[in-house]
Amino acid sequence: MAQIVKRAYKYRFYPTPEQADELARTFGCVRYVYNKALAMRSRAYTVEGR
């Protein structure tokens, strides 16, 4: 059996204040959409059992 080597790279970046604001706004939107979709799926599972 062949072994697979997995590698991870970490990069650090230093956003400007404007970029930091845009990132915060984007992540906030993503979090809202994810939580909304999760709530819809949870409700569908509870109501319909699927």
mmCIF file of the N, C-alpha and C atoms, coordinates in Angstrom:
data_MODEL
# 
_entry.id   MODEL 
# 
loop_
_atom_site.group_PDB 
_atom_site.id 
_atom_site.type_symbol 
_atom_site.label_atom_id 
_atom_site.label_alt_id 
_atom_site.label_comp_id 
_atom_site.label_asym_id 
_atom_site.label_entity_id 
_atom_site.label_seq_id 
_atom_site.pdbx_PDB_ins_code 
_atom_site.Cartn_x 
_atom_site.Cartn_y 
_atom_site.Cartn_z 
_atom_site.occupancy 
_atom_site.B_iso_or_equiv 
_atom_site.pdbx_formal_charge 
_atom_site.auth_seq_id 
_atom_site.auth_comp_id 
_atom_site.auth_asym_id 
_atom_site.auth_atom_id 
_atom_site.pdbx_PDB_model_num 
ATOM 1   N N  . MET A 1 1  ? 0.850   -1.172 0.000  1.00 0.00 ? 1  MET A N  1 
ATOM 2   C CA . MET A 1 1  ? 0.000   0.000  0.000  1.00 0.00 ? 1  MET A CA 1 
ATOM 3   C C  . MET A 1 1  ? 0.902   1.244  0.000  1.00 0.00 ? 1  MET A C  1 
ATOM 4   N N  . ALA A 1 2  ? 0.606   2.160  -0.881 1.00 0.00 ? 2  ALA A N  1 
ATOM 5   C CA . ALA A 1 2  ? 1.409   3.373  -1.008 1.00 0.00 ? 2  ALA A CA 1 
ATOM 6   C C  . ALA A 1 2  ? 1.068   4.365  0.095  1.00 0.00 ? 2  ALA A C  1 
ATOM 7   N N  . GLN A 1 3  ? 2.070   5.040  0.548  1.00 0.00 ? 3  GLN A N  1 
ATOM 8   C CA . GLN A 1 3  ? 1.856   6.069  1.557  1.00 0.00 ? 3  GLN A CA 1 
ATOM 9   C C  . GLN A 1 3  ? 1.758   7.426  0.872  1.00 0.00 ? 3  GLN A C  1 
ATOM 10  N N  . ILE A 1 4  ? 0.871   8.231  1.378  1.00 0.00 ? 4  ILE A N  1 
ATOM 11  C CA . ILE A 1 4  ? 0.686   9.571  0.838  1.00 0.00 ? 4  ILE A CA 1 
ATOM 12  C C  . ILE A 1 4  ? 1.201   10.570 1.864  1.00 0.00 ? 4  ILE A C  1 
ATOM 13  N N  . VAL A 1 5  ? 2.022   11.463 1.407  1.00 0.00 ? 5  VAL A N  1 
ATOM 14  C CA . VAL A 1 5  ? 2.553   12.501 2.281  1.00 0.00 ? 5  VAL A CA 1 
ATOM 15  C C  . VAL A 1 5  ? 1.685   13.739 2.123  1.00 0.00 ? 5  VAL A C  1 
ATOM 16  N N  . LYS A 1 6  ? 1.162   14.201 3.235  1.00 0.00 ? 6  LYS A N  1 
ATOM 17  C CA . LYS A 1 6  ? 0.351   15.414 3.215  1.00 0.00 ? 6  LYS A CA 1 
ATOM 18  C C  . LYS A 1 6  ? 1.189   16.555 3.774  1.00 0.00 ? 6  LYS A C  1 
ATOM 19  N N  . ARG A 1 7  ? 1.133   17.667 3.079  1.00 0.00 ? 7  ARG A N  1 
ATOM 20  C CA . ARG A 1 7  ? 1.885   18.828 3.531  1.00 0.00 ? 7  ARG A CA 1 
ATOM 21  C C  . ARG A 1 7  ? 0.943   19.994 3.755  1.00 0.00 ? 7  ARG A C  1 
ATOM 22  N N  . ALA A 1 8  ? 1.274   20.785 4.714  1.00 0.00 ? 8  ALA A N  1 
ATOM 23  C CA . ALA A 1 8  ? 0.492   21.985 4.992  1.00 0.00 ? 8  ALA A CA 1 
ATOM 24  C C  . ALA A 1 8  ? 1.446   23.176 5.013  1.00 0.00 ? 8  ALA A C  1 
ATOM 25  N N  . TYR A 1 9  ? 0.982   24.240 4.445  1.00 0.00 ? 9  TYR A N  1 
ATOM 26  C CA . TYR A 1 9  ? 1.757   25.474 4.446  1.00 0.00 ? 9  TYR A CA 1 
ATOM 27  C C  . TYR A 1 9  ? 0.957   26.548 5.161  1.00 0.00 ? 9  TYR A C  1 
ATOM 28  N N  . LYS A 1 10 ? 1.627   27.306 5.963  1.00 0.00 ? 10 LYS A N  1 
ATOM 29  C CA . LYS A 1 10 ? 0.975   28.419 6.646  1.00 0.00 ? 10 LYS A CA 1 
ATOM 30  C C  . LYS A 1 10 ? 1.607   29.706 6.137  1.00 0.00 ? 10 LYS A C  1 
ATOM 31  N N  . TYR A 1 11 ? 0.742   30.627 5.806  1.00 0.00 ? 11 TYR A N  1 
ATOM 32  C CA . TYR A 1 11 ? 1.202   31.936 5.353  1.00 0.00 ? 11 TYR A CA 1 
ATOM 33  C C  . TYR A 1 11 ? 0.619   32.995 6.264  1.00 0.00 ? 11 TYR A C  1 
ATOM 34  N N  . ARG A 1 12 ? 1.399   33.951 6.567  1.00 0.00 ? 12 ARG A N  1 
ATOM 35  C CA . ARG A 1 12 ? 0.949   35.044 7.405  1.00 0.00 ? 12 ARG A CA 1 
ATOM 36  C C  . ARG A 1 12 ? 0.830   36.287 6.535  1.00 0.00 ? 12 ARG A C  1 
ATOM 37  N N  . PHE A 1 13 ? -0.211  37.038 6.752  1.00 0.00 ? 13 PHE A N  1 
ATOM 38  C CA . PHE A 1 13 ? -0.341  38.286 6.011  1.00 0.00 ? 13 PHE A CA 1 
ATOM 39  C C  . PHE A 1 13 ? -0.771  39.386 6.962  1.00 0.00 ? 13 PHE A C  1 
ATOM 40  N N  . TYR A 1 14 ? -0.483  40.579 6.591  1.00 0.00 ? 14 TYR A N  1 
ATOM 41  C CA . TYR A 1 14 ? -0.753  41.739 7.425  1.00 0.00 ? 14 TYR A CA 1 
ATOM 42  C C  . TYR A 1 14 ? -1.622  42.707 6.628  1.00 0.00 ? 14 TYR A C  1 
ATOM 43  N N  . PRO A 1 15 ? -2.937  42.582 6.766  1.00 0.00 ? 15 PRO A N  1 
ATOM 44  C CA . PRO A 1 15 ? -3.820  43.441 5.971  1.00 0.00 ? 15 PRO A CA 1 
ATOM 45  C C  . PRO A 1 15 ? -3.775  44.891 6.454  1.00 0.00 ? 15 PRO A C  1 
ATOM 46  N N  . THR A 1 16 ? -4.023  45.766 5.523  1.00 0.00 ? 16 THR A N  1 
ATOM 47  C CA . THR A 1 16 ? -4.157  47.178 5.876  1.00 0.00 ? 16 THR A CA 1 
ATOM 48  C C  . THR A 1 16 ? -5.469  47.342 6.642  1.00 0.00 ? 16 THR A C  1 
ATOM 49  N N  . PRO A 1 17 ? -5.671  48.445 7.304  1.00 0.00 ? 17 PRO A N  1 
ATOM 50  C CA . PRO A 1 17 ? -6.947  48.646 8.019  1.00 0.00 ? 17 PRO A CA 1 
ATOM 51  C C  . PRO A 1 17 ? -8.167  48.513 7.107  1.00 0.00 ? 17 PRO A C  1 
ATOM 52  N N  . GLU A 1 18 ? -8.055  48.997 5.878  1.00 0.00 ? 18 GLU A N  1 
ATOM 53  C CA . GLU A 1 18 ? -9.177  48.882 4.940  1.00 0.00 ? 18 GLU A CA 1 
ATOM 54  C C  . GLU A 1 18 ? -9.434  47.417 4.580  1.00 0.00 ? 18 GLU A C  1 
ATOM 55  N N  . GLN A 1 19 ? -8.357  46.664 4.358  1.00 0.00 ? 19 GLN A N  1 
ATOM 56  C CA . GLN A 1 19 ? -8.506  45.246 4.044  1.00 0.00 ? 19 GLN A CA 1 
ATOM 57  C C  . GLN A 1 19 ? -9.064  44.482 5.240  1.00 0.00 ? 19 GLN A C  1 
ATOM 58  N N  . ALA A 1 20 ? -8.641  44.832 6.433  1.00 0.00 ? 20 ALA A N  1 
ATOM 59  C CA . ALA A 1 20 ? -9.145  44.173 7.641  1.00 0.00 ? 20 ALA A CA 1 
ATOM 60  C C  . ALA A 1 20 ? -10.642 44.414 7.795  1.00 0.00 ? 20 ALA A C  1 
ATOM 61  N N  . ASP A 1 21 ? -11.088 45.627 7.511  1.00 0.00 ? 21 ASP A N  1 
ATOM 62  C CA . ASP A 1 21 ? -12.525 45.924 7.574  1.00 0.00 ? 21 ASP A CA 1 
ATOM 63  C C  . ASP A 1 21 ? -13.294 45.093 6.557  1.00 0.00 ? 21 ASP A C  1 
ATOM 64  N N  . GLU A 1 22 ? -12.766 44.996 5.350  1.00 0.00 ? 22 GLU A N  1 
ATOM 65  C CA . GLU A 1 22 ? -13.432 44.220 4.297  1.00 0.00 ? 22 GLU A CA 1 
ATOM 66  C C  . GLU A 1 22 ? -13.470 42.731 4.652  1.00 0.00 ? 22 GLU A C  1 
ATOM 67  N N  . LEU A 1 23 ? -12.385 42.211 5.206  1.00 0.00 ? 23 LEU A N  1 
ATOM 68  C CA . LEU A 1 23 ? -12.359 40.813 5.640  1.00 0.00 ? 23 LEU A CA 1 
ATOM 69  C C  . LEU A 1 23 ? -13.380 40.566 6.743  1.00 0.00 ? 23 LEU A C  1 
ATOM 70  N N  . ALA A 1 24 ? -13.458 41.457 7.703  1.00 0.00 ? 24 ALA A N  1 
ATOM 71  C CA . ALA A 1 24 ? -14.420 41.303 8.797  1.00 0.00 ? 24 ALA A CA 1 
ATOM 72  C C  . ALA A 1 24 ? -15.841 41.311 8.262  1.00 0.00 ? 24 ALA A C  1 
ATOM 73  N N  . ARG A 1 25 ? -16.128 42.194 7.325  1.00 0.00 ? 25 ARG A N  1 
ATOM 74  C CA . ARG A 1 25 ? -17.467 42.268 6.734  1.00 0.00 ? 25 ARG A CA 1 
ATOM 75  C C  . ARG A 1 25 ? -17.777 40.985 5.948  1.00 0.00 ? 25 ARG A C  1 
ATOM 76  N N  . THR A 1 26 ? -16.802 40.513 5.182  1.00 0.00 ? 26 THR A N  1 
ATOM 77  C CA . THR A 1 26 ? -16.995 39.295 4.391  1.00 0.00 ? 26 THR A CA 1 
ATOM 78  C C  . THR A 1 26 ? -17.226 38.086 5.290  1.00 0.00 ? 26 THR A C  1 
ATOM 79  N N  . PHE A 1 27 ? -16.400 37.928 6.317  1.00 0.00 ? 27 PHE A N  1 
ATOM 80  C CA . PHE A 1 27 ? -16.561 36.790 7.221  1.00 0.00 ? 27 PHE A CA 1 
ATOM 81  C C  . PHE A 1 27 ? -17.875 36.867 7.977  1.00 0.00 ? 27 PHE A C  1 
ATOM 82  N N  . GLY A 1 28 ? -18.314 38.067 8.295  1.00 0.00 ? 28 GLY A N  1 
ATOM 83  C CA . GLY A 1 28 ? -19.615 38.227 8.946  1.00 0.00 ? 28 GLY A CA 1 
ATOM 84  C C  . GLY A 1 28 ? -20.742 37.759 8.049  1.00 0.00 ? 28 GLY A C  1 
ATOM 85  N N  . CYS A 1 29 ? -20.672 38.104 6.762  1.00 0.00 ? 29 CYS A N  1 
ATOM 86  C CA . CYS A 1 29 ? -21.697 37.665 5.803  1.00 0.00 ? 29 CYS A CA 1 
ATOM 87  C C  . CYS A 1 29 ? -21.674 36.151 5.641  1.00 0.00 ? 29 CYS A C  1 
ATOM 88  N N  . VAL A 1 30 ? -20.477 35.593 5.541  1.00 0.00 ? 30 VAL A N  1 
ATOM 89  C CA . VAL A 1 30 ? -20.345 34.140 5.376  1.00 0.00 ? 30 VAL A CA 1 
ATOM 90  C C  . VAL A 1 30 ? -20.919 33.423 6.588  1.00 0.00 ? 30 VAL A C  1 
ATOM 91  N N  . ARG A 1 31 ? -20.618 33.923 7.774  1.00 0.00 ? 31 ARG A N  1 
ATOM 92  C CA . ARG A 1 31 ? -21.132 33.308 9.006  1.00 0.00 ? 31 ARG A CA 1 
ATOM 93  C C  . ARG A 1 31 ? -22.651 33.366 9.043  1.00 0.00 ? 31 ARG A C  1 
ATOM 94  N N  . TYR A 1 32 ? -23.229 34.489 8.631  1.00 0.00 ? 32 TYR A N  1 
ATOM 95  C CA . TYR A 1 32 ? -24.684 34.641 8.610  1.00 0.00 ? 32 TYR A CA 1 
ATOM 96  C C  . TYR A 1 32 ? -25.319 33.633 7.649  1.00 0.00 ? 32 TYR A C  1 
ATOM 97  N N  . VAL A 1 33 ? -24.779 33.528 6.440  1.00 0.00 ? 33 VAL A N  1 
ATOM 98  C CA . VAL A 1 33 ? -25.340 32.612 5.440  1.00 0.00 ? 33 VAL A CA 1 
ATOM 99  C C  . VAL A 1 33 ? -25.210 31.168 5.911  1.00 0.00 ? 33 VAL A C  1 
ATOM 100 N N  . TYR A 1 34 ? -24.057 30.797 6.469  1.00 0.00 ? 34 TYR A N  1 
ATOM 101 C CA . TYR A 1 34 ? -23.858 29.434 6.952  1.00 0.00 ? 34 TYR A CA 1 
ATOM 102 C C  . TYR A 1 34 ? -24.862 29.102 8.054  1.00 0.00 ? 34 TYR A C  1 
ATOM 103 N N  . ASN A 1 35 ? -25.007 29.994 9.024  1.00 0.00 ? 35 ASN A N  1 
ATOM 104 C CA . ASN A 1 35 ? -25.939 29.746 10.127 1.00 0.00 ? 35 ASN A CA 1 
ATOM 105 C C  . ASN A 1 35 ? -27.378 29.680 9.646  1.00 0.00 ? 35 ASN A C  1 
ATOM 106 N N  . LYS A 1 36 ? -27.740 30.516 8.676  1.00 0.00 ? 36 LYS A N  1 
ATOM 107 C CA . LYS A 1 36 ? -29.097 30.500 8.119  1.00 0.00 ? 36 LYS A CA 1 
ATOM 108 C C  . LYS A 1 36 ? -29.364 29.164 7.417  1.00 0.00 ? 36 LYS A C  1 
ATOM 109 N N  . ALA A 1 37 ? -28.413 28.707 6.608  1.00 0.00 ? 37 ALA A N  1 
ATOM 110 C CA . ALA A 1 37 ? -28.569 27.429 5.909  1.00 0.00 ? 37 ALA A CA 1 
ATOM 111 C C  . ALA A 1 37 ? -28.629 26.270 6.901  1.00 0.00 ? 37 ALA A C  1 
ATOM 112 N N  . LEU A 1 38 ? -27.813 26.316 7.931  1.00 0.00 ? 38 LEU A N  1 
ATOM 113 C CA . LEU A 1 38 ? -27.829 25.272 8.949  1.00 0.00 ? 38 LEU A CA 1 
ATOM 114 C C  . LEU A 1 38 ? -29.174 25.232 9.660  1.00 0.00 ? 38 LEU A C  1 
ATOM 115 N N  . ALA A 1 39 ? -29.727 26.390 9.983  1.00 0.00 ? 39 ALA A N  1 
ATOM 116 C CA . ALA A 1 39 ? -31.035 26.446 10.637 1.00 0.00 ? 39 ALA A CA 1 
ATOM 117 C C  . ALA A 1 39 ? -32.128 25.888 9.728  1.00 0.00 ? 39 ALA A C  1 
ATOM 118 N N  . MET A 1 40 ? -32.057 26.205 8.432  1.00 0.00 ? 40 MET A N  1 
ATOM 119 C CA . MET A 1 40 ? -33.057 25.687 7.490  1.00 0.00 ? 40 MET A CA 1 
ATOM 120 C C  . MET A 1 40 ? -32.976 24.167 7.389  1.00 0.00 ? 40 MET A C  1 
ATOM 121 N N  . ARG A 1 41 ? -31.760 23.619 7.309  1.00 0.00 ? 41 ARG A N  1 
ATOM 122 C CA . ARG A 1 41 ? -31.596 22.166 7.218  1.00 0.00 ? 41 ARG A CA 1 
ATOM 123 C C  . ARG A 1 41 ? -32.045 21.499 8.512  1.00 0.00 ? 41 ARG A C  1 
ATOM 124 N N  . SER A 1 42 ? -31.711 22.096 9.653  1.00 0.00 ? 42 SER A N  1 
ATOM 125 C CA . SER A 1 42 ? -32.123 21.522 10.939 1.00 0.00 ? 42 SER A CA 1 
ATOM 126 C C  . SER A 1 42 ? -33.638 21.509 11.064 1.00 0.00 ? 42 SER A C  1 
ATOM 127 N N  . ARG A 1 43 ? -34.276 22.596 10.642 1.00 0.00 ? 43 ARG A N  1 
ATOM 128 C CA . ARG A 1 43 ? -35.735 22.676 10.698 1.00 0.00 ? 43 ARG A CA 1 
ATOM 129 C C  . ARG A 1 43 ? -36.358 21.638 9.762  1.00 0.00 ? 43 ARG A C  1 
ATOM 130 N N  . ALA A 1 44 ? -35.822 21.492 8.565  1.00 0.00 ? 44 ALA A N  1 
ATOM 131 C CA . ALA A 1 44 ? -36.348 20.507 7.617  1.00 0.00 ? 44 ALA A CA 1 
ATOM 132 C C  . ALA A 1 44 ? -36.208 19.096 8.178  1.00 0.00 ? 44 ALA A C  1 
ATOM 133 N N  . TYR A 1 45 ? -35.088 18.810 8.826  1.00 0.00 ? 45 TYR A N  1 
ATOM 134 C CA . TYR A 1 45 ? -34.888 17.491 9.399  1.00 0.00 ? 45 TYR A CA 1 
ATOM 135 C C  . TYR A 1 45 ? -35.880 17.242 10.523 1.00 0.00 ? 45 TYR A C  1 
ATOM 136 N N  . THR A 1 46 ? -36.110 18.249 11.359 1.00 0.00 ? 46 THR A N  1 
ATOM 137 C CA . THR A 1 46 ? -37.042 18.108 12.478 1.00 0.00 ? 46 THR A CA 1 
ATOM 138 C C  . THR A 1 46 ? -38.471 17.915 11.983 1.00 0.00 ? 46 THR A C  1 
ATOM 139 N N  . VAL A 1 47 ? -38.885 18.701 11.007 1.00 0.00 ? 47 VAL A N  1 
ATOM 140 C CA . VAL A 1 47 ? -40.263 18.666 10.521 1.00 0.00 ? 47 VAL A CA 1 
ATOM 141 C C  . VAL A 1 47 ? -40.517 17.451 9.639  1.00 0.00 ? 47 VAL A C  1 
ATOM 142 N N  . GLU A 1 48 ? -39.616 17.207 8.691  1.00 0.00 ? 48 GLU A N  1 
ATOM 143 C CA . GLU A 1 48 ? -39.852 16.168 7.687  1.00 0.00 ? 48 GLU A CA 1 
ATOM 144 C C  . GLU A 1 48 ? -39.094 14.877 7.950  1.00 0.00 ? 48 GLU A C  1 
ATOM 145 N N  . GLY A 1 49 ? -38.146 14.909 8.857  1.00 0.00 ? 49 GLY A N  1 
ATOM 146 C CA . GLY A 1 49 ? -37.381 13.707 9.147  1.00 0.00 ? 49 GLY A CA 1 
ATOM 147 C C  . GLY A 1 49 ? -36.434 13.316 8.033  1.00 0.00 ? 49 GLY A C  1 
ATOM 148 N N  . ARG A 1 50 ? -36.013 14.296 7.253  1.00 0.00 ? 50 ARG A N  1 
ATOM 149 C CA . ARG A 1 50 ? -35.047 13.998 6.185  1.00 0.00 ? 50 ARG A CA 1 
ATOM 150 C C  . ARG A 1 50 ? -34.011 15.074 6.062  1.00 0.00 ? 50 ARG A C  1 
# 
